[in-house]
Amino acid sequence: MSGNRAWHLMSRPQGLPTHENFALKAQPTAPLQDGWARVENKWLSVDPYMRGRMNDVKSYVPPFQLDEPMQGGAVGTVVESRSPNLKEGDLVFHMLGWREQAAAPAEAFNKMPPLPVAEHEWLGNLGLTGGTAYFGLLRAAQAKEGDIVFVSAAAGAVGSAVVQIARAKGMTVIGSAGGADKCAWVRELGADAAIDYKAGPVLPQLQAAAPKGIDVYFDNVGGEHLDAAFALARQNARFAICGMIDDYNKGSTHQFRFIMRIIAMRIMLKGFIYTDYLAEMADFYREMGGWIASGAVKSRETVHEGIEAMPDAFLGLFSGGNTGKMLVKL
């Protein structure tokens, strides 16, 4: 069995977090209570939303508590159980990441359905990121066949899934990514066009790629990308607001030049989170599982090795250090 260490948040970051905000600490291994299970984690996820949990503010998830183990998506194997619902060897998904082992009531662990996919897919296209892409595009933005879709951070975990779902559903897709290599991968995933935000301003590149404008914007970035989407939105455009990573570590937000077009174009902005759609997970597993099995949806991972790598993996999200899903393998 592996060790039993967990990352703790020791201080609240001002702007971009640093290694000094975190500490890796040994955890006591207590006997299991009735109804509990112990899981040895195999894969850990880092995601941009975790930055918000480092602030002491009210949001849709409570903030991380100082000097307590942090949390996040994880996939692991049950190594001990005192619950009839889980047995040793079961593969489970749960939200007790940032640690090597997790012990909790059995209800905290979700047993994986028997689908022929790699284990880490439950943190990617079949997990939080794939579900966020699926529900954000098809439910929040109400995207449909024939729509022209713009996706920011299209080489990231959520964005790359949005590109492929949109293609599978018969939409035209334009993705934005940073650098020639990431843009090439976005086109490889099926995007009709890819724009490189590092090569110049977003708006003129988006105008060239979408001369007729856009019907749907899937926003992972905020800032300049969101403003460009306002500028080129067609009438009754729908925006799914998933994240605004441009502003997570800044003290002030972007000044929008084209925001008044919300009125003239009757733009709908819909903020959402994955858990809004838990009642529809069976639809998601059926469709996404089919797309993965057929090869219609592919994944790429950026993998760091070992529990010690968690802060580096997390900070890499804010410097473009990942293509696809950022993971830590234990």
C-alpha positions in Angstrom: 0.0 0.0 0.0 1.2 3.5 -0.7 1.8 6.2 1.9 -0.8 8.3 3.4 0.1 11.9 2.7 -2.1 14.8 1.8 -1.6 18.4 0.5 -2.9 21.1 2.9 -3.6 24.7 2.0 -1.5 26.7 4.5 -2.2 30.3 3.4 -4.6 32.0 1.0 -2.9 33.0 -2.2 -2.7 36.6 -3.3 -2.9 36.5 -7.1 -1.1 33.4 -8.6 -0.5 30.7 -5.9 3.0 29.7 -5.0 4.5 26.6 -3.5 4.6 28.4 -0.1 0.8 28.3 0.0 0.9 24.4 0.2 2.4 21.8 2.5 2.5 18.0 2.1 1.7 16.3 5.4 1.5 12.7 6.7 -2.1 11.7 7.7 -3.0 9.3 10.6 -4.5 6.0 9.4 -7.5 5.4 11.7 -9.5 2.2 11.9 -12.5 2.2 9.6 -15.9 3.0 11.0 -18.9 0.9 10.0 -20.2 1.8 6.6 -16.9 3.3 5.5 -14.3 2.4 2.9 -10.7 3.1 2.4 -9.4 3.9 -1.1 -5.9 4.0 -2.4 -5.8 6.7 -5.0 -4.3 6.0 -8.4 -5.1 9.2 -10.4 -5.6 12.8 -9.1 -7.1 15.7 -11.0 -6.2 19.4 -10.9 -8.7 21.8 -12.3 -9.0 25.6 -12.6 -12.0 25.9 -10.3 -9.8 24.9 -7.4 -8.2 28.4 -7.5 -11.6 29.8 -6.4 -11.7 27.4 -3.4 -8.4 28.9 -2.1 -10.2 32.2 -1.4 -12.2 32.7 1.7 -15.4 33.7 -0.1 -18.8 32.2 -0.6 -19.3 30.4 -3.9 -20.9 27.3 -5.3 -18.5 25.1 -3.4 -17.1 26.0 0.1 -13.5 27.3 0.4 -10.7 25.0 1.3 -10.0 25.2 5.0 -6.6 26.2 6.1 -4.3 23.4 7.3 -6.8 20.8 6.2 -6.5 18.2 3.4 -7.5 19.7 0.1 -10.1 18.1 -2.2 -10.5 17.3 -5.9 -11.4 14.6 -8.3 -9.7 11.2 -7.9 -9.9 7.6 -9.1 -8.7 4.8 -6.9 -9.2 1.3 -5.7 -11.0 0.1 -2.6 -8.4 -1.5 -0.3 -10.6 -2.0 2.8 -14.4 -1.8 3.2 -16.9 -2.0 6.1 -19.8 -1.4 3.8 -21.9 -3.9 1.9 -21.9 -1.5 -1.1 -18.2 -1.7 -1.8 -15.7 -4.5 -1.8 -11.9 -4.7 -2.1 -10.8 -4.1 -5.6 -13.7 -1.9 -6.7 -12.6 1.0 -8.9 -14.2 4.2 -7.7 -14.4 7.9 -8.5 -14.6 10.5 -5.7 -13.7 14.0 -4.7 -11.1 13.3 -2.0 -8.1 14.0 -4.1 -4.8 15.8 -3.3 -4.0 12.8 -1.1 -2.7 9.2 -1.4 -5.5 7.5 0.5 -9.0 8.5 1.3 -11.3 7.1 4.0 -14.9 8.1 4.1 -18.5 6.8 4.2 -19.2 4.5 1.2 -21.6 7.1 -0.2 -18.6 9.4 -0.9 -17.3 6.9 -3.5 -18.9 6.2 -6.9 -18.4 2.8 -8.3 -17.4 2.9 -12.0 -19.8 1.4 -14.5 -18.3 -1.4 -16.5 -17.2 0.5 -19.6 -14.1 -0.5 -21.7 -12.2 2.7 -21.1 -8.9 3.6 -19.4 -9.1 4.4 -15.7 -8.1 8.0 -16.1 -11.0 8.7 -18.5 -13.2 8.9 -15.4 -11.3 12.1 -14.5 -11.4 13.4 -18.1 -14.0 12.8 -20.9 -16.2 10.5 -18.7 -15.7 12.6 -15.6 -16.0 16.2 -14.5 -14.4 17.7 -17.5 -16.3 15.7 -20.2 -19.5 16.2 -18.3 -18.9 19.9 -18.0 -18.3 20.1 -21.8 -21.4 17.9 -22.6 -23.9 19.7 -20.4 -22.5 23.2 -21.0 -22.7 22.8 -24.8 -25.9 20.9 -25.2 -27.9 22.0 -22.2 -26.7 25.4 -21.0 -26.0 26.8 -24.5 -28.7 24.6 -26.2 -26.3 24.1 -29.1 -27.8 22.2 -32.1 -26.8 20.8 -35.5 -25.8 23.6 -37.9 -24.7 26.1 -35.2 -21.4 27.9 -35.5 -19.6 27.3 -32.1 -16.6 29.2 -30.7 -14.6 27.5 -27.9 -11.9 29.2 -25.8 -9.1 27.1 -24.2 -9.9 24.5 -26.9 -6.7 22.5 -26.2 -7.6 22.2 -22.5 -9.5 19.3 -20.9 -13.0 20.8 -21.2 -12.4 22.7 -24.4 -11.1 19.7 -26.3 -14.1 17.7 -25.3 -16.4 20.6 -26.4 -14.7 20.6 -29.9 -15.3 16.9 -30.4 -18.9 16.9 -29.0 -19.8 19.8 -31.3 -18.3 18.0 -34.3 -20.2 14.7 -33.4 -23.4 16.7 -33.3 -22.9 18.4 -36.7 -21.8 21.9 -35.7 -19.1 24.1 -37.2 -16.4 24.6 -34.6 -13.7 27.3 -34.1 -11.3 26.8 -31.2 -8.8 29.1 -29.6 -5.6 27.9 -28.2 -2.1 29.2 -27.3 0.7 28.3 -29.8 1.0 26.5 -33.1 1.3 23.0 -31.6 -2.0 23.3 -29.6 -3.8 24.9 -32.6 -2.7 21.9 -34.7 -4.1 19.5 -32.2 -7.4 21.4 -32.0 -7.7 21.1 -35.8 -6.8 17.4 -35.5 -9.7 17.0 -33.1 -12.0 18.2 -35.8 -12.2 21.9 -35.4 -13.0 23.7 -38.7 -10.6 26.5 -37.6 -8.2 27.2 -34.8 -7.0 30.7 -33.7 -3.8 31.3 -31.8 -4.4 33.9 -29.2 -0.6 34.2 -28.6 -0.1 35.2 -32.2 -2.2 38.4 -32.0 -5.6 39.8 -30.9 -8.5 37.4 -30.8 -11.2 39.5 -32.5 -9.6 39.9 -36.0 -8.7 36.2 -36.0 -12.2 35.2 -35.0 -13.7 37.5 -37.6 -11.6 35.7 -40.3 -12.6 32.3 -39.1 -16.3 33.1 -38.6 -17.2 35.8 -41.2 -20.9 35.0 -40.6 -20.5 35.4 -36.8 -21.2 32.8 -34.1 -24.3 31.2 -32.6 -22.7 29.7 -29.5 -19.7 30.6 -27.3 -18.3 28.2 -24.8 -16.3 30.3 -22.4 -13.5 28.9 -20.4 -11.4 32.1 -20.4 -13.4 35.3 -20.1 -11.5 38.5 -20.8 -10.6 39.3 -24.5 -12.1 36.0 -25.7 -15.5 36.8 -24.2 -15.4 40.4 -25.6 -14.6 39.0 -29.1 -17.6 36.7 -28.8 -19.9 39.6 -27.8 -18.6 41.4 -30.9 -19.4 38.6 -33.3 -22.5 37.1 -31.8 -25.4 36.5 -34.1 -29.0 37.2 -33.1 -30.2 34.9 -30.3 -26.6 33.6 -29.6 -26.2 31.5 -26.5 -23.1 31.7 -24.3 -22.3 28.9 -21.8 -20.1 30.5 -19.1 -18.0 27.7 -17.7 -14.9 29.5 -16.4 -12.9 32.8 -16.6 -9.3 31.6 -16.1 -7.9 34.9 -17.3 -9.3 36.6 -14.2 -8.8 34.0 -11.5 -5.5 35.4 -10.3 -6.1 39.1 -11.1 -7.4 41.8 -8.7 -9.6 43.3 -11.4 -11.7 42.1 -14.3 -11.6 42.9 -18.0 -13.2 46.0 -19.4 -15.6 44.9 -22.2 -15.9 47.0 -25.3 -18.8 45.0 -26.9 -20.9 44.0 -24.0 -23.8 46.2 -25.1 -24.4 43.8 -28.0 -26.1 41.5 -25.5 -29.2 43.7 -26.0 -29.2 44.1 -29.8 -28.4 40.5 -30.5 -30.6 39.1 -27.6 -27.6 37.1 -26.3 -28.3 34.6 -23.6 -25.5 34.1 -21.0 -25.9 31.0 -18.9 -23.5 30.3 -16.0 -23.5 26.6 -15.0 -21.7 23.9 -13.1 -21.5 20.2 -13.7 -23.6 19.3 -10.7 -26.6 21.1 -12.0 -27.2 18.2 -14.4 -26.5 15.1 -12.2 -30.1 13.9 -12.9 -29.0 13.5 -16.6 -25.8 11.5 -16.0 -27.2 8.4 -17.7 -27.6 10.3 -21.0 -24.0 11.6 -20.7 -22.5 8.2 -20.0 -24.4 6.6 -22.9 -23.4 9.2 -25.5 -19.9 9.9 -24.3 -19.2 6.2 -23.7 -20.3 5.5 -27.3 -18.2 8.3 -28.7 -15.1 7.2 -26.9 -15.6 3.6 -27.9 -16.1 4.6 -31.6 -13.1 6.9 -31.6 -15.2 10.0 -32.2 -14.0 11.5 -29.0 -10.3 11.2 -28.2 -8.3 12.4 -25.2 -4.8 13.7 -24.5 -3.3 13.9 -21.1 -0.5 15.9 -19.5 0.7 13.6 -16.7 2.8 14.4 -13.7 4.2 11.6 -11.5 3.8 11.3 -7.8 1.9 13.1 -5.0 4.8 15.6 -4.7 4.0 17.0 -8.2 0.5 18.2 -7.3 1.3 22.0 -6.9 3.4 22.0 -10.1 0.5 20.3 -12.0 -2.0 22.8 -10.6 0.1 25.9 -11.3 0.7 24.6 -14.8 -3.0 25.2 -15.6 -2.4 28.9 -15.4 0.7 29.0 -17.7 -0.6 26.8 -20.5 1.4 23.9 -19.2 -1.2 21.3 -20.2 -2.6 19.9 -23.5 -5.8 18.1 -22.7 -6.4 16.9 -19.2 -3.8 17.7 -16.4 -3.4 14.6 -14.2 -1.2 13.3 -11.4 -0.4 9.6 -11.4 0.4 8.0 -8.1 
